[in-house]
Amino acid sequence: MKHEGNHRRVIARNRKENSTADWWAKLTPAEFRVAQLTTQGFTNREISEALYITVSTVEQHLTRTYRKLRIEGRARLAAEYGTMDADDA
């Protein structure tokens, strides 16, 4: 239970930090495009085909995105930031 409380505090801190700043400004244009498609439910392979990049490049962009936004994965990306569209950039 103690671990769960710590996890909730981290999530709350991240939301506060990310809500006060333009979170997308932390990402490169390429990272944003990959994150955008990820929140829309695309798989890494689908993203690679849509953007004409390798699956490895998609994975690298997502890894950097997760670090920059202090989140743990694609499910958290969608949960924290919802479905991104072109108007978010």
N, C-alpha and C positions, 0 to 999 in steps of 0.2 A: 504494500500500500504506500509506503514512503516513496518508492520509486515513481509510482503513478502521480503523486503530488508534485514531485520535481518535474516530471514530464509536462504536466499542466502549466506549471510556472514558465517553463521554456517556451511553450506554445503561446502563452499570453504575452510574454516579452517580445517574441517574434512578431506577433500581430501588431503590437503597439509600435515597434520600431518600423515595421513595413507599412503600417497605415499612415505614419507621419511623413514618409518620404515617397517619392515616385519610385516604387520598387522596380519598375521596368527600366528605369534609367541606369540601374546597376548592371544591366545585361547588355552585351554587344547585340547588334542587329541580328546576327546569326543565332545567338542564344535565344533571343526573344522569339524568332520565327519557330525554332524547335519547341520551345516551351508552349507557344501558342497552339501548335498542332497537338502537342501532348495533352493539354487540357481539353482539347476537343475529342479526345479518345483515340487518336491515331497511334498505331504501334510504331516501334522504332523503324521497322522495315518500311512501313508505309510513309513515314516521314522522310526516310532516306530516298525513296523513289520520288516523292513529291518535290524535294528540294535538290535532287541530283547530287547527293552526297552519300558517303558510305555509312553503313550502320555504326561503325566505330566512331565516326565523326559525330553522329547523333548522340551516342553514348557519352562522348567527351563533352559536348555542349550541355547535356543534361547534368552531368556531374558538376560542372562549373556553376550551372544555374542553381543547383541544390545548395552548393557551398555558399554562394553569394546571398541567397535568400534565407539561408540557415534552416533548410527543411530537409526531410529525410527521404523523399522519393516522389514518384509521379502521383501517387494517391494524395499525398499531402499537398503537392503543387495545386492539384485541382480543388482540394478542400479549402486551402488558404486563399487562393486567387481566383477560383471559379473558372469559367470558360472564357478565355481571352479571345478577343476579336481585334480586327484592324483598328478599331476606335480606341483601343487601350494604348496604342503606341504613340 
